[in-house]
Amino acid sequence: MRPRRRFTEKRLIFLKEKKSVFFWIYRGKSSMDMGAILSISENTVNFHIKNAKNKLNCSSRTVAAVKALKLGIVDI
C-alpha cells in the first residue's frame, strides 16, 4: 500500500470552471444562479464545489472559497 500523500499548494490545480465557481461563491450566488451565469447545470456546479471542498479538505463551500483565496488559488 502506498503512503498517503499530503496535499501541498503545488498539487492544488483547479480548472477555470472551479475558479469561476469560487468567484461567484464570494458574491453570494446560489448553485442555481451560478449554473445560469456559467451556462452549466446546477449539478455540474455542485460537482465542482464538492471536488474543490475535497481537495482543500473543507466541510463547507464558504470555507473552501476562503481557503482558496488565502492559498492564492483564486483572485477576487
C-alpha positions in Angstrom: 0.0 0.0 0.0 1.3 3.4 -1.0 1.7 6.0 1.8 -1.0 8.7 1.6 0.4 12.0 0.2 -0.5 15.3 1.7 -1.9 18.0 -0.4 0.5 20.9 -0.9 -0.1 24.2 -2.6 1.7 23.0 -5.7 -0.6 20.0 -6.1 -3.8 22.0 -5.8 -4.6 22.5 -9.5 -8.0 24.0 -10.3 -9.7 24.3 -13.6 -11.1 27.5 -14.9 -14.7 26.3 -14.0 -13.8 25.7 -10.4 -12.2 29.1 -10.1 -15.3 30.7 -11.6 -17.4 28.9 -9.1 -15.3 30.3 -6.2 -15.7 33.8 -7.7 -19.4 33.5 -7.6 -19.4 31.9 -4.1 -17.7 35.1 -2.9 -20.6 37.1 -4.4 -23.2 35.0 -2.5 -24.7 33.3 -5.5 -26.6 30.0 -5.2 -25.7 26.9 -7.2 -28.7 27.6 -9.4 -27.6 31.2 -10.1 -24.0 30.1 -10.8 -25.3 27.5 -13.3 -27.2 30.1 -15.1 -24.3 32.6 -15.2 -21.8 30.0 -16.3 -24.2 28.2 -18.7 -23.7 24.9 -16.9 -26.2 22.8 -14.9 -26.7 23.2 -11.2 -25.5 19.6 -10.8 -22.2 20.5 -12.5 -21.8 23.5 -10.2 -22.3 21.2 -7.2 -19.9 18.7 -8.6 -17.2 21.4 -8.9 -17.9 22.6 -5.4 -17.7 19.1 -3.9 -14.4 18.3 -5.6 -12.9 21.6 -4.6 -14.0 21.1 -1.0 -12.4 17.6 -1.0 -9.1 19.0 -2.5 -9.0 21.7 0.1 -10.2 19.4 3.0 -13.1 21.7 3.9 -16.6 21.0 5.0 -18.4 24.0 3.5 -18.2 25.9 0.3 -17.6 29.2 2.0 -14.6 27.8 4.0 -13.3 26.3 0.7 -13.6 29.6 -1.1 -11.8 31.5 1.7 -9.0 28.9 1.9 -8.6 29.1 -1.9 -8.2 32.8 -1.6 -5.6 32.5 1.2 -3.6 30.0 -0.8 -3.6 32.2 -3.8 -5.5 29.7 -6.0 -8.1 32.3 -6.9 -8.3 36.1 -7.1 -11.3 38.2 -6.5 
